[in-house]
Amino acid sequence: MERSRLTGLSKRMSLALRHDPGKFGLTLDEAGWVAVPAFLTALRLDRDVFDTIVETSDKQRFAVVVGPDGVERVRANQGHSVPVELGLEPATAPGVLFHGTSAAVLPSIRAEGLIKGKRHHVHLSPDRETAQRVGARRRGAVAILEIDAPAMEKDGHTFYRSANNVWLVDAVPPKYLRES
Ligand code: HQG
């Protein structure tokens, strides 16, 4: 199957697992999991296509596990807008973290810091290259921000790391941000 077709299907999977399971007649459990057989039926996906998307996702967006009942389940590793409790443990940031965004929103970010909007957390990248890729999803010039995560931790802010190495935090006030 062509790469672009797989990307389209991966986006549908993200839509179903992060934002709008009801559109596909699905219900996620409280931790965001749904049974794989029901998921395949709802999205009209072949098992081998599903496996390819899960395995080749550049960001490891999806997790598949076998539940206590022996049924396989799938969930998105991060990025939800529907209420789910991912059960992530607080983690200590490795040092400065990065955020890639559109240069056009810098005035607003300077004023109010990074805010999570519809998602559960602000998403931060462990390195500049990843932040560059995230920012390049937006129109126009990319701006890379450095976040002084160690200073935030010292001040009581809690960081989480998703299974696919996205760093998550409630908000980043302006004083911890540096434009680079
Ligand atoms: C911006 C992708 C104005 C923020 C990526 C971002 C990521 C503000 C946008 C994941 C602001 C939110 C998340 C403020 C933040 N004023 N704009 N005060 N504070 N923003 O998509 O971080 O491919 O919700 O800079 O790889 O871009 O979906 O967040 O531009 O990990 O798996 O508001 O999505 O992963 O946009 O991306 P998003 P994001 P997936």
Residues whose N, C-alpha, C, O or C-beta is under 5 A from the ligand:
A	BS01	HQG	R61 G79 G100 T101 S102 V105 S108 I109 E112 G113 L114 I115 K116 R119 H123 V134 V166
